[in-house]
């Protein structure tokens, strides 16, 4: 069969989801594969953007594959921006004026920053941080050219948003001696995820690194100078904060605007079933832009994390090259790094436990471990840690095997990542947890 007679699988997006799908499809299929992206000519590691700014990596280091890899694998890379999709005619229109046809479509368009329409939001020096283009803009906005701090264009910055991206941006800016104020609208940092005690530990950690944290504070408007560049902001509390850079880190949303007239059902993201199929046969969605209806057990309908994107890419590849497997991501987990302090979570560890849950906690000045279990059955349902590294395989096995909390506590050494410290650390944790066993609920 000639190349042009082969089915054409077209993938929109060359992030971890789209590229994982393309690679796995190629392992099992001789189909024609095209991957389109308007952000970068080839796949790069998005998690490394921060380290390029910090000077620890070069931009070329973000590409995990050499240029010839894609030709060798017969994966066609198209550097262009998608304007629209017509699912009925199986055609995609591009910013370049070209039109591409497909037999099978995989939408892996990812996310874009969710930036509210505050007054002054279009001033120079206002930006988000997600893409390669955002990195380039941040470099342009904060480039020092070796000048003293008092002569730099950006001496003070405001970061709006109490999430992971906001902390990354704060660390990046502080590395260039730029003073950072962070606005958090909740009573405490990352309040929808962390308990007040965890938030307090992180807030103190941020302050120790030079970040000014303003909780219960929202942005009201940005103000500019005579050149149209941001010079400060006003807040919901009536305060004015001077700044020459304003970074909006209020979260991301699925990038699906180009699909509005496609005939593919949308909500916040592209609606998919457990097989990652959209409302149109032969069209799939994966990664940040996919919205599951219903979501897998114990998971959210939209999950914008690296590992879930990779898993969905591999799942849709298996569907297109063999019997379709349902998307079964397993127990929830996530990790992050706050400056030099690590955070991990496995399973369900809510900011506040419900009536059906109980919590045990180990807490020192620089670390917290929370163990959550079912109040009625005693079965372990989740664990989170700040400042204590845990082994993924052990925590996942506890969840998959429906382990009781007593067994989890007795097996703590197996889960602690630093083997030389595990026996002592596990003993200390158990000592603090065991007196709590008789308590039906541990309050804040």
C-alpha positions as CSV (number, residue, x, y, z in Angstrom):
1,X,0.0,0.0,0.0
2,X,1.4,3.4,-1.0
3,X,1.9,6.2,1.5
4,X,-1.1,8.2,0.1
5,X,-3.3,5.2,0.5
6,X,-2.5,4.7,4.1
7,X,-5.0,6.1,6.7
8,X,-4.0,9.6,7.8
9,X,-4.0,10.1,11.6
10,X,-3.7,13.8,12.3
11,X,-2.8,15.0,15.8
12,X,-3.4,18.6,16.9
13,X,-0.8,19.4,19.5
14,X,2.8,18.3,20.0
15,X,2.9,18.3,23.8
16,X,3.3,15.2,25.9
17,X,-0.2,13.9,25.0
18,X,0.1,14.2,21.3
19,X,3.7,13.0,21.0
20,X,3.0,10.0,23.3
21,X,0.1,9.1,21.0
22,X,2.2,9.5,17.8
23,X,5.1,7.4,19.1
24,X,2.9,4.6,20.3
25,X,0.9,4.5,17.1
26,X,4.0,4.3,15.1
27,X,5.2,1.3,17.1
28,X,2.2,-0.7,16.0
29,X,1.0,0.9,12.8
30,X,2.2,1.9,9.4
31,X,-0.4,4.7,9.1
32,X,0.5,8.2,8.0
33,X,0.9,10.3,11.1
34,X,1.0,14.2,11.2
35,X,1.4,16.3,14.3
36,X,0.5,20.0,14.1
37,X,1.6,22.7,16.5
38,X,1.7,26.5,16.3
39,X,3.8,26.9,19.5
40,X,7.0,25.1,18.5
41,X,8.3,23.2,15.5
42,X,8.9,20.0,17.6
43,X,8.2,18.5,21.0
44,X,9.9,20.1,24.0
45,X,9.7,19.6,27.8
46,X,7.4,22.2,29.1
47,X,8.4,21.5,32.7
48,X,11.9,22.7,31.8
49,X,10.9,26.3,30.9
50,X,11.6,27.5,34.4
51,X,15.1,26.2,34.3
52,X,15.9,27.9,31.1
53,X,15.1,31.2,32.7
54,X,17.2,30.3,35.7
55,X,20.1,29.6,33.5
56,X,20.3,25.9,34.4
57,X,19.3,24.7,30.9
58,X,19.6,26.0,27.4
59,X,16.5,26.2,25.3
60,X,17.9,23.5,23.0
61,X,18.2,21.2,26.0
62,X,14.4,21.2,26.2
63,X,14.1,19.0,23.1
64,X,14.6,15.3,24.2
65,X,14.9,14.1,20.6
66,X,17.4,15.0,17.8
67,X,16.1,16.6,14.6
68,X,16.3,13.4,12.6
69,X,14.3,11.4,15.0
70,X,10.9,12.4,13.5
71,X,11.9,11.6,10.0
72,X,13.3,8.2,11.1
73,X,10.0,7.5,12.8
74,X,8.0,8.8,9.8
75,X,6.1,11.3,11.9
76,X,5.4,14.5,10.0
77,X,5.7,17.7,12.0
78,X,3.7,20.7,10.8
79,X,4.6,24.1,12.3
80,X,1.4,26.0,11.8
81,X,-1.6,27.2,13.7
82,X,-5.0,25.6,13.4
83,X,-7.9,28.0,12.7
84,X,-10.8,25.6,12.5
85,X,-11.9,22.0,12.2
86,X,-14.7,20.7,10.1
87,X,-15.4,17.2,11.4
88,X,-18.1,16.5,8.7
89,X,-15.7,17.0,5.8
90,X,-12.6,15.8,7.8
91,X,-10.6,19.0,7.0
92,X,-8.6,21.4,9.1
93,X,-7.9,25.0,8.0
94,X,-4.6,26.6,9.0
95,X,-3.3,30.1,9.6
96,X,-0.9,29.7,6.6
97,X,-3.9,29.2,4.3
98,X,-3.3,25.5,3.9
99,X,-6.0,22.9,4.4
100,X,-5.2,19.4,5.8
101,X,-7.5,16.4,5.5
102,X,-7.6,13.5,7.9
103,X,-9.1,10.1,8.4
104,X,-8.7,10.1,12.2
105,X,-8.3,13.1,14.4
106,X,-6.7,13.3,17.8
107,X,-7.1,16.6,19.6
108,X,-4.3,17.3,22.0
109,X,-4.3,21.0,22.0
110,X,-3.5,21.5,25.7
111,X,-4.2,24.5,27.8
112,X,-3.8,28.3,27.7
113,X,-3.6,30.7,30.6
114,X,-6.9,31.8,31.9
115,X,-6.5,35.6,32.1
116,X,-9.5,37.6,33.5
117,X,-10.5,40.9,31.7
118,X,-9.3,43.3,34.4
119,X,-8.9,47.0,33.4
120,X,-5.3,47.6,32.2
121,X,-4.7,43.9,31.4
122,X,-3.4,44.7,27.9
123,X,-0.6,47.0,29.1
124,X,3.0,46.2,28.2
125,X,4.6,44.1,30.9
126,X,1.5,42.1,31.7
127,X,1.7,38.4,30.8
128,X,1.0,34.8,31.7
129,X,3.6,32.0,31.9
130,X,2.8,28.8,30.0
131,X,4.4,28.6,26.5
132,X,7.7,29.1,24.8
133,X,6.4,32.5,23.7
134,X,5.7,33.4,27.3
135,X,9.2,32.5,28.3
136,X,10.6,34.7,25.5
137,X,8.4,37.6,26.6
138,X,9.4,37.2,30.2
139,X,13.1,37.3,29.1
140,X,12.4,40.5,27.1
141,X,10.5,42.1,30.0
142,X,13.1,41.4,32.7
143,X,16.4,41.4,30.7
144,X,19.0,43.3,32.8
145,X,21.9,43.8,30.4
146,X,24.2,43.9,33.4
147,X,22.7,47.1,34.8
148,X,22.4,47.8,38.6
149,X,19.1,47.0,40.2
150,X,18.0,50.6,40.6
151,X,18.5,51.1,36.8
152,X,16.6,48.0,35.7
153,X,13.3,48.4,34.0
154,X,11.7,45.7,36.2
155,X,12.5,46.1,39.9
156,X,9.2,45.0,41.4
157,X,6.7,42.4,40.2
158,X,3.2,41.2,41.1
159,X,2.1,37.7,40.6
160,X,-1.6,37.2,40.7
161,X,-2.7,33.7,41.6
162,X,-2.0,31.2,44.4
163,X,-1.1,28.1,42.4
164,X,1.9,26.2,41.2
165,X,2.7,28.4,38.2
166,X,2.7,31.5,40.4
167,X,5.3,30.0,42.7
168,X,7.5,29.0,39.8
169,X,7.3,32.6,38.4
170,X,8.1,34.0,41.8
171,X,11.2,31.8,42.1
172,X,12.3,32.8,38.6
173,X,12.0,36.5,39.2
174,X,13.7,36.4,42.6
175,X,16.7,34.8,40.9
176,X,17.1,38.2,39.1
177,X,16.7,40.2,42.3
178,X,13.2,41.3,41.4
179,X,11.0,41.9,44.4
180,X,7.8,39.8,44.2
181,X,4.4,40.3,45.7
182,X,1.9,37.4,45.3
183,X,-1.9,38.0,45.5
184,X,-4.0,35.1,46.8
185,X,-7.7,35.6,46.9
186,X,-8.4,32.7,49.3
187,X,-7.8,32.9,53.1
188,X,-4.6,30.8,52.6
189,X,-2.3,29.7,49.8
190,X,-3.7,27.0,47.5
191,X,-6.7,26.7,49.8
192,X,-8.8,24.4,47.5
193,X,-6.0,21.7,47.8
194,X,-4.1,22.3,51.1
195,X,-5.2,22.3,54.7
196,X,-4.6,25.6,56.6
197,X,-1.6,24.0,58.4
198,X,0.0,23.0,55.1
199,X,-0.7,26.5,53.6
200,X,0.8,28.2,56.6
201,X,4.0,26.1,56.3
202,X,4.4,27.0,52.6
203,X,3.5,30.7,53.1
204,X,6.3,30.9,55.8
205,X,8.6,29.1,53.4
206,X,7.8,31.6,50.6
207,X,8.4,34.5,52.9
208,X,11.8,33.1,53.9
209,X,12.7,33.3,50.3
210,X,11.6,36.9,50.0
211,X,8.1,36.6,48.6
212,X,5.4,38.9,50.0
213,X,2.2,36.9,50.3
214,X,-1.1,38.9,50.4
215,X,-4.0,36.6,51.2
216,X,-7.7,37.5,50.8
217,X,-6.6,39.9,48.2
218,X,-7.7,40.2,44.6
219,X,-6.6,42.3,41.7
220,X,-8.9,45.2,40.8
221,X,-7.0,46.9,37.9
222,X,-3.6,47.5,36.4
223,X,-2.3,51.0,35.9
224,X,0.2,52.2,33.2
225,X,2.8,54.9,32.7
226,X,3.1,57.4,29.8
227,X,4.7,54.6,27.6
228,X,1.8,52.2,28.1
229,X,3.7,49.9,30.4
230,X,2.4,48.6,33.7
231,X,3.5,50.7,36.6
232,X,1.3,49.3,39.4
233,X,-1.9,47.7,40.4
234,X,-4.8,48.4,42.7
235,X,-6.3,45.6,44.8
236,X,-9.7,44.6,46.2
237,X,-8.5,45.8,49.6
238,X,-7.9,49.3,48.2
239,X,-4.1,49.0,48.3
240,X,-1.8,50.2,45.5
241,X,1.3,48.1,44.7
242,X,4.0,49.5,42.4
243,X,5.3,47.0,39.8
244,X,6.9,47.0,36.4
245,X,5.8,43.4,35.6
246,X,2.5,41.8,36.2
247,X,2.3,38.0,35.8
248,X,-1.2,36.5,35.7
249,X,-1.1,33.0,37.1
250,X,-4.8,32.4,37.8
251,X,-4.9,29.0,36.2
252,X,-5.3,27.5,32.8
253,X,-8.2,26.4,30.6
254,X,-8.6,23.9,27.8
255,X,-7.6,25.4,24.4
256,X,-10.7,24.6,22.4
257,X,-11.9,27.9,20.9
258,X,-10.8,26.8,17.4
259,X,-13.3,23.9,17.7
260,X,-16.5,26.0,18.3
261,X,-17.9,25.4,14.8
262,X,-16.3,22.0,14.3
263,X,-19.4,19.8,15.1
264,X,-17.5,18.3,18.0
265,X,-19.3,18.6,21.4
266,X,-17.7,20.9,23.8
267,X,-18.2,22.1,27.4
268,X,-15.2,23.6,29.2
269,X,-13.1,21.1,27.2
270,X,-13.7,18.5,24.5
271,X,-16.3,16.1,25.8
272,X,-15.0,12.5,25.7
273,X,-16.2,9.1,27.0
274,X,-14.1,6.5,28.8
275,X,-12.5,5.5,25.4
276,X,-11.5,9.2,24.8
277,X,-13.9,9.3,21.9
278,X,-15.6,12.6,21.1
279,X,-19.2,13.0,19.9
280,X,-17.9,12.5,16.3
281,X,-16.8,9.0,15.3
282,X,-13.1,8.9,14.4
283,X,-12.3,12.0,16.5
284,X,-10.6,11.7,19.9
285,X,-9.3,14.1,22.5
286,X,-6.6,13.7,25.1
287,X,-4.6,15.6,27.7
288,X,-5.4,19.0,29.1
289,X,-8.2,19.7,26.6
290,X,-10.2,16.5,27.2
291,X,-13.2,16.6,29.6
292,X,-14.4,13.2,30.7
293,X,-18.1,12.4,30.9
294,X,-18.3,10.9,33.4
295,X,-14.8,11.2,34.9
296,X,-12.9,8.0,35.9
297,X,-13.5,6.8,39.5
298,X,-11.8,9.1,42.0
299,X,-10.6,11.5,39.3
300,X,-11.6,15.0,38.0
301,X,-13.3,15.5,34.6
302,X,-10.4,17.7,33.4
303,X,-6.9,16.8,34.6
304,X,-4.1,19.1,33.5
305,X,-1.0,17.2,34.6
306,X,1.9,15.8,32.7
307,X,1.5,12.2,33.6
308,X,-2.2,12.0,32.8
309,X,-1.6,13.5,29.4
310,X,1.1,10.9,28.7
311,X,-1.2,8.1,29.8
312,X,-4.1,9.3,27.6
313,X,-1.8,9.5,24.6
314,X,-0.8,5.9,25.1
315,X,-4.4,4.9,25.7
316,X,-5.7,6.5,22.5
317,X,-2.7,4.9,20.6
318,X,-3.8,1.5,21.8
319,X,-7.4,2.2,20.7
320,X,-6.2,3.1,17.2
321,X,-4.0,0.1,16.8
322,X,-6.0,-2.7,18.5
323,X,-8.9,-3.5,20.8
324,X,-9.9,-0.2,22.5
325,X,-9.0,-0.1,26.2
326,X,-10.9,2.3,28.5
327,X,-9.0,5.1,30.1
328,X,-8.1,3.8,33.6
329,X,-5.6,6.2,35.1
330,X,-5.7,4.6,38.5
331,X,-5.4,6.4,41.9
332,X,-4.8,10.1,41.7
333,X,-1.3,11.4,42.3
334,X,0.5,14.7,41.8
335,X,3.8,16.3,42.8
336,X,5.3,19.8,42.9
337,X,8.3,21.7,44.1
338,X,8.0,25.0,46.1
339,X,11.5,26.4,45.9
340,X,13.4,23.6,47.6
341,X,10.4,22.0,49.3
342,X,8.7,19.0,47.7
343,X,5.0,18.2,47.8
344,X,3.4,14.9,46.9
345,X,-0.2,13.5,47.1
346,X,-1.6,10.0,46.5
347,X,-5.3,9.3,46.5
348,X,-7.9,11.6,48.1
349,X,-6.5,14.1,50.6
350,X,-9.0,17.0,50.7
351,X,-8.2,20.3,52.2
352,X,-10.8,19.5,54.9
353,X,-12.0,16.0,55.7
354,X,-15.7,15.1,55.5
355,X,-17.8,13.3,58.1
356,X,-16.9,10.0,56.5
357,X,-13.2,10.6,56.7
358,X,-10.6,10.9,59.5
359,X,-7.0,12.2,59.4
360,X,-3.8,11.5,61.1
361,X,-1.0,14.1,60.9
362,X,2.8,14.3,61.4
363,X,3.8,18.0,61.7
364,X,7.1,19.7,62.3
365,X,8.4,23.2,61.5
366,X,9.5,22.2,58.0
367,X,7.4,19.2,57.0
368,X,3.8,17.8,57.2
369,X,2.5,14.3,56.4
370,X,-1.3,13.7,56.3
371,X,-2.8,10.3,56.3
372,X,-6.5,10.1,55.5
373,X,-8.7,7.0,56.0
374,X,-12.4,6.0,56.0
375,X,-13.7,6.7,59.5
376,X,-16.0,3.6,59.4
377,X,-13.9,1.0,57.7
378,X,-10.4,2.1,58.7
379,X,-9.2,1.7,55.1
380,X,-6.5,4.1,53.9
381,X,-7.7,6.5,51.2
382,X,-4.9,8.9,50.7
383,X,-1.6,10.4,51.8
384,X,0.1,13.8,51.2
385,X,3.5,15.1,52.3
386,X,5.4,18.4,52.3
387,X,9.1,18.1,52.9
388,X,9.0,14.3,53.0
389,X,9.7,12.3,49.9
390,X,7.5,9.2,49.3
391,X,7.8,6.3,46.9
392,X,5.1,6.2,44.3
393,X,4.9,2.4,43.9
394,X,4.4,1.9,47.6
395,X,1.7,4.5,48.0
396,X,-0.1,3.4,44.9
397,X,0.0,-0.2,46.0
398,X,-1.6,0.7,49.4
399,X,-4.5,2.4,47.5
400,X,-4.9,-0.4,44.9
401,X,-4.9,-3.1,47.6
402,X,-7.4,-1.3,49.9
403,X,-4.9,-1.3,52.7
404,X,-6.0,-0.4,56.3
405,X,-4.5,2.5,58.0
406,X,-2.7,0.4,60.7
407,X,-0.8,-1.5,58.0
408,X,0.1,1.8,56.3
409,X,1.6,3.1,59.5
410,X,3.5,-0.1,60.1
411,X,5.0,0.0,56.6
412,X,6.1,3.6,56.6
413,X,9.8,2.7,56.1
414,X,8.9,1.1,52.8
415,X,7.4,4.4,51.5
416,X,10.1,6.9,52.6
417,X,12.4,7.8,49.8
418,X,15.6,8.4,51.8
419,X,16.6,4.8,52.9
420,X,19.4,6.0,55.3
421,X,16.9,8.1,57.3
422,X,13.8,5.9,56.9
423,X,13.9,3.9,60.2
424,X,14.4,7.1,62.3
425,X,11.9,9.2,60.4
426,X,9.3,6.4,60.3
427,X,9.6,6.0,64.1
428,X,9.2,9.7,64.7
429,X,6.1,9.8,62.5
430,X,4.5,6.7,64.1
431,X,5.2,8.2,67.6
432,X,3.2,11.3,66.6
433,X,0.4,9.4,64.8
434,X,-0.3,6.6,67.2
435,X,-1.8,8.7,70.1
436,X,-4.2,10.0,67.6
437,X,-5.7,6.6,66.7
438,X,-8.4,7.0,69.4
439,X,-9.5,10.3,68.1
440,X,-12.4,10.1,65.6
441,X,-11.4,13.2,63.8
442,X,-8.4,15.5,63.9
443,X,-9.3,19.1,63.6
444,X,-7.2,21.9,62.3
